[in-house]
Amino acid sequence: QVAFESAAGLATLHNDKGLPLLLKALDDRYRRFAALGALAQLKAAQARPAAEKLLSGFFVPDFERTQAAGLLACLGVEAGRTHLVSRLNRKRADDRGLAMELCGAHQVLSAIPSLRLAMADRSDPMRGTAARSLGQLGEDAGVLGRMAQDTSEEYEVRCDAMEGLMFLGTPQAIATLKRLRESDAEASIRDAAQDALGWLAAHQPRLLEVAT
């Protein structure tokens, strides 16, 4: 288990030294889900046959199948993208939130219309997740900004919108985060805006420089 976790940790750093262990873990039902996620971090084409088998197989748990679809999507396989979009369109699917996250992480542009509908529907419990994913997909900063600044929105939804702005990272998105940080909003909102700007400072400092 320690060796597997080390291999997965290396994958988050885009280091493939643990690749053999991760591929082997695809045969282990207790580690398969985590292994698929780590292999997607590496964009490991060697895992494609196993992922395709999981996607088309019988009696595969929904979360595992969707995780396999995410790996295929990051490898450019259309079947993976199609599966992710189909799952996020099923409002009662337990893995719908995961499908949304993976669409954003792996740039599934065909998911944008469905994500926009989810984000606009105040009765949709996944609208915050949709906002985060749309930020990764380059959604208009104005839409996310309005959600982040809307005092009638729930706190968690506003935070998700701020995270979407953080992922977007455009000058307009960053300006909105700065306004929220310096506004007279409640401390929790200002702190969330600061956290988003702090992440950008640590991971994308050049975006802040451009915005300035």
LOKOLBA-15212 format. One record per atom (N, C-alpha, C): atom name; x, y, z; residue number from 1. Coordinates in steps of 0.2 Angstrom, whole numbers, plus 5000, padded with zeros to 4 digits. Layout:
<pts>
<'CA'; <X; Y; Z>; NUM>
...
</pts>
This chain:
<pts>
<'N'; <5004; 4994; 5000>; 1>
<'CA'; <5000; 5000; 5000>; 1>
<'C'; <5004; 5006; 5000>; 1>
<'N'; <5010; 5006; 5004>; 2>
<'CA'; <5014; 5012; 5004>; 2>
<'C'; <5017; 5013; 4997>; 2>
<'N'; <5019; 5008; 4994>; 3>
<'CA'; <5022; 5008; 4987>; 3>
<'C'; <5017; 5011; 4982>; 3>
<'N'; <5011; 5009; 4983>; 4>
<'CA'; <5006; 5011; 4978>; 4>
<'C'; <5004; 5019; 4979>; 4>
<'N'; <5004; 5021; 4986>; 5>
<'CA'; <5002; 5028; 4987>; 5>
<'C'; <5008; 5032; 4985>; 5>
<'N'; <5014; 5029; 4985>; 6>
<'CA'; <5020; 5033; 4983>; 6>
<'C'; <5020; 5034; 4975>; 6>
<'N'; <5018; 5029; 4972>; 7>
<'CA'; <5017; 5029; 4964>; 7>
<'C'; <5012; 5034; 4962>; 7>
<'N'; <5006; 5034; 4966>; 8>
<'CA'; <5001; 5039; 4965>; 8>
<'C'; <5003; 5046; 4966>; 8>
<'N'; <5007; 5047; 4971>; 9>
<'CA'; <5009; 5053; 4973>; 9>
<'C'; <5014; 5056; 4968>; 9>
<'N'; <5018; 5052; 4965>; 10>
<'CA'; <5023; 5053; 4960>; 10>
<'C'; <5019; 5056; 4953>; 10>
<'N'; <5013; 5052; 4952>; 11>
<'CA'; <5009; 5054; 4946>; 11>
<'C'; <5006; 5061; 4947>; 11>
<'N'; <5005; 5063; 4953>; 12>
<'CA'; <5002; 5070; 4954>; 12>
<'C'; <5008; 5075; 4952>; 12>
<'N'; <5014; 5073; 4952>; 13>
<'CA'; <5020; 5077; 4950>; 13>
<'C'; <5022; 5076; 4943>; 13>
<'N'; <5018; 5072; 4940>; 14>
<'CA'; <5019; 5070; 4933>; 14>
<'C'; <5026; 5066; 4932>; 14>
<'N'; <5027; 5062; 4937>; 15>
<'CA'; <5033; 5058; 4937>; 15>
<'C'; <5031; 5051; 4936>; 15>
<'N'; <5033; 5047; 4931>; 16>
<'CA'; <5030; 5041; 4929>; 16>
<'C'; <5034; 5035; 4932>; 16>
<'N'; <5038; 5036; 4937>; 17>
<'CA'; <5043; 5031; 4940>; 17>
<'C'; <5038; 5025; 4943>; 17>
<'N'; <5032; 5027; 4945>; 18>
<'CA'; <5028; 5022; 4948>; 18>
<'C'; <5023; 5019; 4943>; 18>
<'N'; <5024; 5020; 4936>; 19>
<'CA'; <5019; 5018; 4931>; 19>
<'C'; <5018; 5010; 4932>; 19>
<'N'; <5023; 5006; 4932>; 20>
<'CA'; <5022; 4999; 4932>; 20>
<'C'; <5017; 4997; 4938>; 20>
<'N'; <5018; 5000; 4944>; 21>
<'CA'; <5014; 4998; 4950>; 21>
<'C'; <5006; 5001; 4948>; 21>
<'N'; <5006; 5006; 4945>; 22>
<'CA'; <4999; 5009; 4944>; 22>
<'C'; <4995; 5005; 4939>; 22>
<'N'; <4999; 5002; 4934>; 23>
<'CA'; <4996; 4998; 4929>; 23>
<'C'; <4994; 4991; 4932>; 23>
<'N'; <4998; 4989; 4936>; 24>
<'CA'; <4997; 4982; 4940>; 24>
<'C'; <4990; 4983; 4944>; 24>
<'N'; <4990; 4989; 4947>; 25>
<'CA'; <4984; 4990; 4952>; 25>
<'C'; <4977; 4990; 4948>; 25>
<'N'; <4977; 4991; 4941>; 26>
<'CA'; <4971; 4990; 4938>; 26>
<'C'; <4968; 4983; 4938>; 26>
<'N'; <4971; 4978; 4941>; 27>
<'CA'; <4969; 4972; 4942>; 27>
<'C'; <4966; 4971; 4949>; 27>
<'N'; <4967; 4976; 4953>; 28>
<'CA'; <4965; 4976; 4960>; 28>
<'C'; <4959; 4980; 4961>; 28>
<'N'; <4954; 4977; 4963>; 29>
<'CA'; <4947; 4981; 4964>; 29>
<'C'; <4947; 4986; 4969>; 29>
<'N'; <4952; 4985; 4974>; 30>
<'CA'; <4952; 4990; 4979>; 30>
<'C'; <4956; 4996; 4978>; 30>
<'N'; <4961; 4995; 4973>; 31>
<'CA'; <4965; 5001; 4971>; 31>
<'C'; <4964; 5004; 4964>; 31>
<'N'; <4959; 5000; 4960>; 32>
<'CA'; <4958; 5002; 4953>; 32>
<'C'; <4956; 5009; 4952>; 32>
<'N'; <4951; 5012; 4956>; 33>
<'CA'; <4949; 5018; 4955>; 33>
<'C'; <4954; 5023; 4956>; 33>
<'N'; <4958; 5023; 4961>; 34>
<'CA'; <4964; 5028; 4962>; 34>
<'C'; <4969; 5027; 4957>; 34>
<'N'; <4970; 5021; 4955>; 35>
<'CA'; <4975; 5020; 4949>; 35>
<'C'; <4973; 5023; 4943>; 35>
<'N'; <4966; 5023; 4941>; 36>
<'CA'; <4964; 5026; 4935>; 36>
<'C'; <4965; 5033; 4935>; 36>
<'N'; <4964; 5036; 4941>; 37>
<'CA'; <4965; 5044; 4942>; 37>
<'C'; <4972; 5045; 4941>; 37>
<'N'; <4977; 5041; 4944>; 38>
<'CA'; <4984; 5043; 4944>; 38>
<'C'; <4986; 5042; 4937>; 38>
<'N'; <4984; 5037; 4933>; 39>
<'CA'; <4986; 5036; 4926>; 39>
<'C'; <4983; 5041; 4922>; 39>
<'N'; <4978; 5044; 4923>; 40>
<'CA'; <4975; 5050; 4919>; 40>
<'C'; <4980; 5056; 4920>; 40>
<'N'; <4983; 5057; 4927>; 41>
<'CA'; <4988; 5062; 4928>; 41>
<'C'; <4994; 5061; 4923>; 41>
<'N'; <4995; 5055; 4922>; 42>
<'CA'; <5001; 5054; 4918>; 42>
<'C'; <5000; 5053; 4910>; 42>
<'N'; <4993; 5054; 4909>; 43>
<'CA'; <4991; 5052; 4902>; 43>
<'C'; <4994; 5046; 4899>; 43>
<'N'; <4993; 5041; 4903>; 44>
<'CA'; <4997; 5034; 4901>; 44>
<'C'; <4993; 5031; 4896>; 44>
<'N'; <4995; 5031; 4890>; 45>
<'CA'; <4992; 5027; 4885>; 45>
<'C'; <4992; 5020; 4886>; 45>
<'N'; <4997; 5017; 4890>; 46>
<'CA'; <4997; 5010; 4891>; 46>
<'C'; <4991; 5007; 4895>; 46>
<'N'; <4988; 5012; 4898>; 47>
<'CA'; <4982; 5010; 4902>; 47>
<'C'; <4975; 5010; 4897>; 47>
<'N'; <4976; 5012; 4891>; 48>
<'CA'; <4970; 5013; 4887>; 48>
<'C'; <4966; 5006; 4886>; 48>
<'N'; <4969; 5000; 4885>; 49>
<'CA'; <4965; 4994; 4884>; 49>
<'C'; <4961; 4992; 4890>; 49>
<'N'; <4964; 4993; 4896>; 50>
<'CA'; <4961; 4991; 4902>; 50>
<'C'; <4955; 4996; 4904>; 50>
<'N'; <4956; 5003; 4902>; 51>
<'CA'; <4951; 5008; 4903>; 51>
<'C'; <4945; 5006; 4898>; 51>
<'N'; <4947; 5004; 4892>; 52>
<'CA'; <4941; 5003; 4887>; 52>
<'C'; <4937; 4997; 4889>; 52>
<'N'; <4941; 4992; 4892>; 53>
<'CA'; <4937; 4986; 4895>; 53>
<'C'; <4933; 4987; 4900>; 53>
<'N'; <4935; 4992; 4905>; 54>
<'CA'; <4931; 4994; 4910>; 54>
<'C'; <4925; 4998; 4908>; 54>
<'N'; <4926; 5002; 4903>; 55>
<'CA'; <4920; 5006; 4901>; 55>
<'C'; <4915; 5002; 4897>; 55>
<'N'; <4917; 4997; 4894>; 56>
<'CA'; <4912; 4993; 4890>; 56>
<'C'; <4910; 4987; 4894>; 56>
<'N'; <4913; 4985; 4900>; 57>
<'CA'; <4911; 4979; 4903>; 57>
<'C'; <4905; 4979; 4907>; 57>
<'N'; <4903; 4973; 4909>; 58>
<'CA'; <4897; 4972; 4913>; 58>
<'C'; <4899; 4972; 4921>; 58>
<'N'; <4894; 4974; 4925>; 59>
<'CA'; <4895; 4974; 4932>; 59>
<'C'; <4900; 4978; 4935>; 59>
<'N'; <4902; 4983; 4931>; 60>
<'CA'; <4907; 4988; 4933>; 60>
<'C'; <4904; 4994; 4937>; 60>
<'N'; <4906; 4995; 4943>; 61>
<'CA'; <4902; 5001; 4947>; 61>
<'C'; <4903; 5007; 4943>; 61>
<'N'; <4897; 5011; 4944>; 62>
<'CA'; <4897; 5018; 4940>; 62>
<'C'; <4903; 5022; 4941>; 62>
<'N'; <4905; 5023; 4947>; 63>
<'CA'; <4911; 5027; 4948>; 63>
<'C'; <4917; 5025; 4945>; 63>
<'N'; <4918; 5019; 4945>; 64>
<'CA'; <4924; 5016; 4942>; 64>
<'C'; <4924; 5017; 4934>; 64>
<'N'; <4918; 5015; 4931>; 65>
<'CA'; <4917; 5016; 4924>; 65>
<'C'; <4918; 5023; 4922>; 65>
<'N'; <4915; 5028; 4926>; 66>
<'CA'; <4916; 5035; 4924>; 66>
<'C'; <4924; 5037; 4925>; 66>
<'N'; <4927; 5035; 4930>; 67>
<'CA'; <4934; 5036; 4931>; 67>
<'C'; <4938; 5033; 4925>; 67>
<'N'; <4936; 5028; 4923>; 68>
<'CA'; <4939; 5025; 4917>; 68>
<'C'; <4938; 5029; 4910>; 68>
<'N'; <4932; 5032; 4910>; 69>
<'CA'; <4930; 5037; 4905>; 69>
<'C'; <4934; 5043; 4905>; 69>
<'N'; <4936; 5045; 4911>; 70>
<'CA'; <4940; 5051; 4912>; 70>
<'C'; <4947; 5050; 4909>; 70>
<'N'; <4950; 5044; 4911>; 71>
<'CA'; <4956; 5042; 4908>; 71>
<'C'; <4956; 5042; 4900>; 71>
<'N'; <4951; 5039; 4897>; 72>
<'CA'; <4951; 5039; 4890>; 72>
<'C'; <4950; 5046; 4887>; 72>
<'N'; <4946; 5050; 4891>; 73>
<'CA'; <4945; 5057; 4888>; 73>
<'C'; <4951; 5061; 4888>; 73>
<'N'; <4956; 5060; 4893>; 74>
<'CA'; <4962; 5063; 4893>; 74>
<'C'; <4967; 5061; 4888>; 74>
<'N'; <4965; 5055; 4885>; 75>
<'CA'; <4969; 5052; 4880>; 75>
<'C'; <4966; 5053; 4873>; 75>
<'N'; <4961; 5057; 4873>; 76>
<'CA'; <4958; 5059; 4867>; 76>
<'C'; <4953; 5054; 4864>; 76>
<'N'; <4951; 5049; 4868>; 77>
<'CA'; <4946; 5044; 4865>; 77>
<'C'; <4939; 5047; 4866>; 77>
<'N'; <4936; 5047; 4860>; 78>
<'CA'; <4929; 5050; 4860>; 78>
<'C'; <4924; 5046; 4864>; 78>
<'N'; <4925; 5040; 4865>; 79>
<'CA'; <4920; 5036; 4869>; 79>
<'C'; <4920; 5038; 4876>; 79>
<'N'; <4926; 5040; 4879>; 80>
<'CA'; <4927; 5043; 4885>; 80>
<'C'; <4923; 5049; 4886>; 80>
<'N'; <4924; 5054; 4882>; 81>
<'CA'; <4920; 5060; 4882>; 81>
<'C'; <4913; 5059; 4882>; 81>
<'N'; <4911; 5055; 4877>; 82>
<'CA'; <4903; 5054; 4877>; 82>
<'C'; <4900; 5051; 4883>; 82>
<'N'; <4904; 5046; 4886>; 83>
<'CA'; <4902; 5043; 4892>; 83>
<'C'; <4901; 5049; 4898>; 83>
<'N'; <4906; 5053; 4898>; 84>
<'CA'; <4906; 5058; 4904>; 84>
<'C'; <4900; 5063; 4903>; 84>
<'N'; <4899; 5065; 4896>; 85>
<'CA'; <4893; 5070; 4895>; 85>
<'C'; <4887; 5066; 4897>; 85>
<'N'; <4886; 5060; 4895>; 86>
<'CA'; <4880; 5056; 4896>; 86>
<'C'; <4878; 5056; 4904>; 86>
<'N'; <4884; 5055; 4908>; 87>
<'CA'; <4883; 5054; 4915>; 87>
<'C'; <4881; 5061; 4918>; 87>
<'N'; <4884; 5066; 4916>; 88>
<'CA'; <4882; 5073; 4919>; 88>
<'C'; <4875; 5075; 4917>; 88>
<'N'; <4872; 5072; 4912>; 89>
<'CA'; <4866; 5074; 4910>; 89>
<'C'; <4860; 5069; 4913>; 89>
<'N'; <4863; 5065; 4917>; 90>
<'CA'; <4858; 5061; 4921>; 90>
<'C'; <4858; 5063; 4929>; 90>
<'N'; <4853; 5067; 4930>; 91>
<'CA'; <4852; 5071; 4936>; 91>
<'C'; <4852; 5067; 4942>; 91>
<'N'; <4850; 5060; 4942>; 92>
<'CA'; <4850; 5056; 4948>; 92>
<'C'; <4856; 5051; 4948>; 92>
<'N'; <4861; 5052; 4944>; 93>
<'CA'; <4866; 5048; 4944>; 93>
<'C'; <4871; 5049; 4950>; 93>
<'N'; <4873; 5045; 4954>; 94>
<'CA'; <4878; 5046; 4959>; 94>
<'C'; <4884; 5048; 4957>; 94>
<'N'; <4886; 5047; 4951>; 95>
<'CA'; <4893; 5049; 4949>; 95>
<'C'; <4893; 5055; 4944>; 95>
<'N'; <4887; 5059; 4945>; 96>
<'CA'; <4886; 5064; 4940>; 96>
<'C'; <4892; 5070; 4942>; 96>
<'N'; <4893; 5071; 4949>; 97>
<'CA'; <4898; 5076; 4951>; 97>
<'C'; <4905; 5074; 4948>; 97>
<'N'; <4906; 5068; 4949>; 98>
<'CA'; <4913; 5066; 4946>; 98>
<'C'; <4913; 5067; 4939>; 98>
<'N'; <4908; 5065; 4935>; 99>
<'CA'; <4908; 5066; 4928>; 99>
<'C'; <4909; 5074; 4926>; 99>
<'N'; <4906; 5078; 4930>; 100>
<'CA'; <4907; 5085; 4929>; 100>
<'C'; <4915; 5087; 4930>; 100>
<'N'; <4917; 5085; 4936>; 101>
<'CA'; <4924; 5086; 4938>; 101>
<'C'; <4929; 5084; 4932>; 101>
<'N'; <4928; 5078; 4930>; 102>
<'CA'; <4932; 5075; 4925>; 102>
<'C'; <4931; 5079; 4918>; 102>
<'N'; <4926; 5081; 4916>; 103>
<'CA'; <4925; 5085; 4910>; 103>
<'C'; <4929; 5092; 4911>; 103>
<'N'; <4929; 5095; 4916>; 104>
<'CA'; <4933; 5101; 4917>; 104>
<'C'; <4941; 5099; 4917>; 104>
<'N'; <4942; 5094; 4921>; 105>
<'CA'; <4950; 5092; 4921>; 105>
<'C'; <4952; 5090; 4914>; 105>
<'N'; <4948; 5087; 4910>; 106>
<'CA'; <4951; 5084; 4904>; 106>
<'C'; <4948; 5088; 4898>; 106>
<'N'; <4946; 5094; 4899>; 107>
<'CA'; <4944; 5098; 4893>; 107>
<'C'; <4939; 5095; 4888>; 107>
<'N'; <4934; 5093; 4891>; 108>
<'CA'; <4928; 5090; 4887>; 108>
<'C'; <4924; 5095; 4885>; 108>
<'N'; <4925; 5099; 4880>; 109>
<'CA'; <4922; 5105; 4878>; 109>
<'C'; <4914; 5103; 4876>; 109>
<'N'; <4913; 5097; 4874>; 110>
<'CA'; <4906; 5095; 4872>; 110>
<'C'; <4901; 5096; 4878>; 110>
<'N'; <4904; 5096; 4884>; 111>
<'CA'; <4900; 5096; 4890>; 111>
<'C'; <4898; 5103; 4892>; 111>
<'N'; <4901; 5108; 4889>; 112>
<'CA'; <4899; 5115; 4891>; 112>
<'C'; <4892; 5117; 4891>; 112>
<'N'; <4888; 5115; 4885>; 113>
<'CA'; <4881; 5117; 4886>; 113>
<'C'; <4877; 5114; 4892>; 113>
<'N'; <4878; 5107; 4893>; 114>
<'CA'; <4875; 5104; 4899>; 114>
<'C'; <4877; 5107; 4905>; 114>
<'N'; <4884; 5109; 4906>; 115>
<'CA'; <4886; 5112; 4912>; 115>
<'C'; <4883; 5119; 4913>; 115>
<'N'; <4882; 5123; 4908>; 116>
<'CA'; <4879; 5129; 4908>; 116>
<'C'; <4872; 5128; 4911>; 116>
<'N'; <4868; 5123; 4908>; 117>
<'CA'; <4861; 5122; 4910>; 117>
<'C'; <4861; 5121; 4918>; 117>
<'N'; <4866; 5116; 4920>; 118>
<'CA'; <4866; 5114; 4927>; 118>
<'C'; <4868; 5120; 4931>; 118>
<'N'; <4872; 5124; 4929>; 119>
<'CA'; <4874; 5130; 4933>; 119>
<'C'; <4869; 5135; 4934>; 119>
<'N'; <4865; 5136; 4929>; 120>
<'CA'; <4859; 5141; 4929>; 120>
<'C'; <4853; 5139; 4933>; 120>
<'N'; <4853; 5132; 4934>; 121>
<'CA'; <4847; 5129; 4938>; 121>
<'C'; <4848; 5129; 4945>; 121>
<'N'; <4844; 5134; 4949>; 122>
<'CA'; <4845; 5135; 4956>; 122>
<'C'; <4843; 5128; 4960>; 122>
<'N'; <4839; 5124; 4957>; 123>
<'CA'; <4837; 5118; 4960>; 123>
<'C'; <4842; 5112; 4959>; 123>
<'N'; <4847; 5113; 4955>; 124>
<'CA'; <4852; 5108; 4954>; 124>
<'C'; <4857; 5108; 4959>; 124>
<'N'; <4858; 5102; 4963>; 125>
<'CA'; <4863; 5102; 4968>; 125>
<'C'; <4870; 5102; 4966>; 125>
<'N'; <4871; 5101; 4959>; 126>
<'CA'; <4878; 5100; 4957>; 126>
<'C'; <4880; 5107; 4953>; 126>
<'N'; <4876; 5112; 4954>; 127>
<'CA'; <4877; 5118; 4950>; 127>
<'C'; <4884; 5121; 4952>; 127>
<'N'; <4886; 5121; 4958>; 128>
<'CA'; <4893; 5123; 4960>; 128>
<'C'; <4898; 5119; 4957>; 128>
<'N'; <4898; 5113; 4957>; 129>
<'CA'; <4902; 5108; 4953>; 129>
<'C'; <4903; 5110; 4946>; 129>
<'N'; <4897; 5112; 4943>; 130>
<'CA'; <4897; 5114; 4936>; 130>
<'C'; <4901; 5120; 4935>; 130>
<'N'; <4900; 5125; 4940>; 131>
<'CA'; <4904; 5131; 4939>; 131>
<'C'; <4911; 5130; 4939>; 131>
<'N'; <4913; 5126; 4944>; 132>
<'CA'; <4921; 5125; 4944>; 132>
<'C'; <4923; 5122; 4938>; 132>
<'N'; <4919; 5117; 4935>; 133>
<'CA'; <4922; 5114; 4929>; 133>
<'C'; <4921; 5119; 4923>; 133>
<'N'; <4916; 5123; 4923>; 134>
<'CA'; <4916; 5128; 4917>; 134>
<'C'; <4922; 5133; 4918>; 134>
<'N'; <4924; 5135; 4924>; 135>
<'CA'; <4930; 5139; 4924>; 135>
<'C'; <4936; 5135; 4921>; 135>
<'N'; <4937; 5129; 4922>; 136>
<'CA'; <4942; 5125; 4919>; 136>
<'C'; <4942; 5125; 4911>; 136>
<'N'; <4935; 5125; 4909>; 137>
<'CA'; <4934; 5125; 4902>; 137>
<'C'; <4934; 5132; 4898>; 137>
<'N'; <4936; 5137; 4902>; 138>
<'CA'; <4936; 5144; 4899>; 138>
<'C'; <4929; 5147; 4899>; 138>
<'N'; <4925; 5146; 4903>; 139>
<'CA'; <4918; 5149; 4904>; 139>
<'C'; <4919; 5157; 4905>; 139>
<'N'; <4915; 5161; 4902>; 140>
<'CA'; <4915; 5168; 4903>; 140>
<'C'; <4915; 5170; 4910>; 140>
<'N'; <4920; 5174; 4912>; 141>
<'CA'; <4921; 5177; 4919>; 141>
<'C'; <4915; 5181; 4921>; 141>
<'N'; <4911; 5184; 4917>; 142>
<'CA'; <4906; 5188; 4919>; 142>
<'C'; <4900; 5183; 4922>; 142>
<'N'; <4899; 5177; 4920>; 143>
<'CA'; <4894; 5173; 4922>; 143>
<'C'; <4896; 5170; 4929>; 143>
<'N'; <4902; 5168; 4930>; 144>
<'CA'; <4905; 5166; 4936>; 144>
<'C'; <4906; 5171; 4941>; 144>
<'N'; <4907; 5177; 4939>; 145>
<'CA'; <4908; 5183; 4943>; 145>
<'C'; <4901; 5185; 4946>; 145>
<'N'; <4896; 5185; 4942>; 146>
<'CA'; <4889; 5186; 4945>; 146>
<'C'; <4887; 5181; 4950>; 146>
<'N'; <4889; 5175; 4949>; 147>
<'CA'; <4887; 5170; 4954>; 147>
<'C'; <4891; 5171; 4961>; 147>
<'N'; <4898; 5172; 4960>; 148>
<'CA'; <4902; 5173; 4966>; 148>
<'C'; <4900; 5179; 4970>; 148>
<'N'; <4897; 5184; 4967>; 149>
<'CA'; <4895; 5190; 4970>; 149>
<'C'; <4888; 5191; 4972>; 149>
<'N'; <4884; 5186; 4970>; 150>
<'CA'; <4877; 5186; 4972>; 150>
<'C'; <4876; 5184; 4979>; 150>
<'N'; <4873; 5189; 4983>; 151>
<'CA'; <4872; 5188; 4990>; 151>
<'C'; <4866; 5183; 4992>; 151>
<'N'; <4862; 5182; 4987>; 152>
<'CA'; <4857; 5177; 4987>; 152>
<'C'; <4859; 5170; 4986>; 152>
<'N'; <4865; 5169; 4984>; 153>
<'CA'; <4867; 5162; 4983>; 153>
<'C'; <4870; 5159; 4989>; 153>
<'N'; <4870; 5152; 4990>; 154>
<'CA'; <4873; 5149; 4996>; 154>
<'C'; <4880; 5150; 4996>; 154>
<'N'; <4883; 5150; 5002>; 155>
<'CA'; <4890; 5151; 5003>; 155>
<'C'; <4894; 5146; 4999>; 155>
<'N'; <4892; 5140; 4999>; 156>
<'CA'; <4896; 5135; 4995>; 156>
<'C'; <4896; 5136; 4988>; 156>
<'N'; <4890; 5138; 4985>; 157>
<'CA'; <4890; 5139; 4978>; 157>
<'C'; <4894; 5145; 4976>; 157>
<'N'; <4894; 5150; 4980>; 158>
<'CA'; <4899; 5156; 4979>; 158>
<'C'; <4906; 5154; 4979>; 158>
<'N'; <4908; 5150; 4984>; 159>
<'CA'; <4915; 5148; 4984>; 159>
<'C'; <4916; 5144; 4978>; 159>
<'N'; <4912; 5139; 4975>; 160>
<'CA'; <4913; 5136; 4969>; 160>
<'C'; <4914; 5140; 4963>; 160>
<'N'; <4910; 5146; 4963>; 161>
<'CA'; <4911; 5150; 4958>; 161>
<'C'; <4918; 5154; 4958>; 161>
<'N'; <4920; 5155; 4964>; 162>
<'CA'; <4926; 5158; 4965>; 162>
<'C'; <4932; 5154; 4962>; 162>
<'N'; <4931; 5147; 4964>; 163>
<'CA'; <4936; 5142; 4962>; 163>
<'C'; <4936; 5142; 4954>; 163>
<'N'; <4930; 5143; 4951>; 164>
<'CA'; <4929; 5143; 4944>; 164>
<'C'; <4933; 5149; 4941>; 164>
<'N'; <4933; 5155; 4944>; 165>
<'CA'; <4936; 5160; 4942>; 165>
<'C'; <4944; 5159; 4943>; 165>
<'N'; <4946; 5156; 4948>; 166>
<'CA'; <4953; 5154; 4949>; 166>
<'C'; <4956; 5150; 4944>; 166>
<'N'; <4952; 5145; 4942>; 167>
<'CA'; <4954; 5141; 4936>; 167>
<'C'; <4954; 5144; 4930>; 167>
<'N'; <4949; 5149; 4929>; 168>
<'CA'; <4949; 5153; 4923>; 168>
<'C'; <4955; 5157; 4922>; 168>
<'N'; <4957; 5161; 4927>; 169>
<'CA'; <4963; 5165; 4928>; 169>
<'C'; <4964; 5171; 4923>; 169>
<'N'; <4958; 5173; 4920>; 170>
<'CA'; <4959; 5179; 4915>; 170>
<'C'; <4959; 5185; 4920>; 170>
<'N'; <4962; 5191; 4917>; 171>
<'CA'; <4962; 5197; 4920>; 171>
<'C'; <4955; 5199; 4923>; 171>
<'N'; <4950; 5198; 4920>; 172>
<'CA'; <4943; 5199; 4922>; 172>
<'C'; <4941; 5195; 4928>; 172>
<'N'; <4943; 5188; 4928>; 173>
<'CA'; <4942; 5184; 4933>; 173>
<'C'; <4946; 5186; 4940>; 173>
<'N'; <4952; 5187; 4939>; 174>
<'CA'; <4956; 5189; 4944>; 174>
<'C'; <4954; 5196; 4947>; 174>
<'N'; <4952; 5201; 4943>; 175>
<'CA'; <4949; 5207; 4946>; 175>
<'C'; <4943; 5206; 4950>; 175>
<'N'; <4939; 5201; 4948>; 176>
<'CA'; <4933; 5200; 4952>; 176>
<'C'; <4935; 5197; 4959>; 176>
<'N'; <4940; 5192; 4959>; 177>
<'CA'; <4942; 5189; 4965>; 177>
<'C'; <4945; 5195; 4970>; 177>
<'N'; <4948; 5199; 4967>; 178>
<'CA'; <4951; 5205; 4971>; 178>
<'C'; <4946; 5209; 4974>; 178>
<'N'; <4941; 5211; 4970>; 179>
<'CA'; <4935; 5215; 4972>; 179>
<'C'; <4932; 5211; 4978>; 179>
<'N'; <4931; 5205; 4978>; 180>
<'CA'; <4928; 5201; 4983>; 180>
<'C'; <4932; 5201; 4989>; 180>
<'N'; <4939; 5200; 4988>; 181>
<'CA'; <4943; 5200; 4994>; 181>
<'C'; <4943; 5207; 4998>; 181>
<'N'; <4942; 5212; 4994>; 182>
<'CA'; <4943; 5219; 4997>; 182>
<'C'; <4936; 5222; 4998>; 182>
<'N'; <4930; 5218; 4997>; 183>
<'CA'; <4924; 5221; 4998>; 183>
<'C'; <4922; 5221; 5006>; 183>
<'N'; <4915; 5223; 5007>; 184>
<'CA'; <4913; 5223; 5014>; 184>
<'C'; <4909; 5216; 5015>; 184>
<'N'; <4910; 5211; 5011>; 185>
<'CA'; <4906; 5205; 5012>; 185>
<'C'; <4908; 5202; 5018>; 185>
<'N'; <4905; 5196; 5020>; 186>
<'CA'; <4906; 5193; 5026>; 186>
<'C'; <4914; 5190; 5026>; 186>
<'N'; <4917; 5189; 5031>; 187>
<'CA'; <4924; 5187; 5032>; 187>
<'C'; <4925; 5181; 5028>; 187>
<'N'; <4920; 5176; 5028>; 188>
<'CA'; <4921; 5170; 5025>; 188>
<'C'; <4922; 5170; 5017>; 188>
<'N'; <4918; 5175; 5015>; 189>
<'CA'; <4918; 5176; 5007>; 189>
<'C'; <4925; 5179; 5006>; 189>
<'N'; <4927; 5184; 5010>; 190>
<'CA'; <4933; 5188; 5008>; 190>
<'C'; <4939; 5183; 5009>; 190>
<'N'; <4939; 5178; 5014>; 191>
<'CA'; <4944; 5173; 5015>; 191>
<'C'; <4944; 5168; 5009>; 191>
<'N'; <4938; 5166; 5006>; 192>
<'CA'; <4938; 5162; 5001>; 192>
<'C'; <4941; 5165; 4994>; 192>
<'N'; <4940; 5171; 4993>; 193>
<'CA'; <4943; 5175; 4988>; 193>
<'C'; <4950; 5175; 4989>; 193>
<'N'; <4953; 5176; 4995>; 194>
<'CA'; <4960; 5177; 4996>; 194>
<'C'; <4963; 5170; 4995>; 194>
<'N'; <4960; 5165; 4997>; 195>
<'CA'; <4962; 5158; 4996>; 195>
<'C'; <4963; 5156; 4988>; 195>
<'N'; <4958; 5159; 4984>; 196>
<'CA'; <4959; 5158; 4977>; 196>
<'C'; <4965; 5162; 4974>; 196>
<'N'; <4965; 5168; 4976>; 197>
<'CA'; <4971; 5172; 4974>; 197>
<'C'; <4978; 5169; 4977>; 197>
<'N'; <4978; 5166; 4982>; 198>
<'CA'; <4984; 5163; 4985>; 198>
<'C'; <4986; 5157; 4981>; 198>
<'N'; <4981; 5153; 4979>; 199>
<'CA'; <4982; 5147; 4974>; 199>
<'C'; <4985; 5150; 4968>; 199>
<'N'; <4983; 5155; 4965>; 200>
<'CA'; <4985; 5158; 4959>; 200>
<'C'; <4992; 5160; 4960>; 200>
<'N'; <4994; 5163; 4966>; 201>
<'CA'; <5000; 5166; 4967>; 201>
<'C'; <5005; 5160; 4967>; 201>
<'N'; <5003; 5154; 4970>; 202>
<'CA'; <5008; 5149; 4971>; 202>
<'C'; <5009; 5145; 4964>; 202>
<'N'; <5003; 5144; 4960>; 203>
<'CA'; <5003; 5140; 4955>; 203>
<'C'; <5004; 5143; 4948>; 203>
<'N'; <5001; 5149; 4947>; 204>
<'CA'; <5001; 5153; 4941>; 204>
<'C'; <5003; 5160; 4942>; 204>
<'N'; <5008; 5162; 4945>; 205>
<'CA'; <5010; 5169; 4947>; 205>
<'C'; <5010; 5173; 4941>; 205>
<'N'; <5012; 5171; 4935>; 206>
<'CA'; <5012; 5175; 4929>; 206>
<'C'; <5005; 5178; 4927>; 206>
<'N'; <5000; 5174; 4929>; 207>
<'CA'; <4993; 5176; 4928>; 207>
<'C'; <4991; 5183; 4932>; 207>
<'N'; <4994; 5183; 4938>; 208>
<'CA'; <4993; 5188; 4942>; 208>
<'C'; <4997; 5194; 4940>; 208>
<'N'; <5003; 5193; 4937>; 209>
<'CA'; <5007; 5199; 4935>; 209>
<'C'; <5003; 5202; 4929>; 209>
<'N'; <5001; 5198; 4924>; 210>
<'CA'; <4997; 5200; 4918>; 210>
<'C'; <4991; 5204; 4920>; 210>
<'N'; <4987; 5201; 4925>; 211>
<'CA'; <4981; 5205; 4928>; 211>
<'C'; <4983; 5212; 4931>; 211>
<'N'; <4989; 5212; 4934>; 212>
<'CA'; <4991; 5218; 4937>; 212>
<'C'; <4993; 5223; 4932>; 212>
</pts>
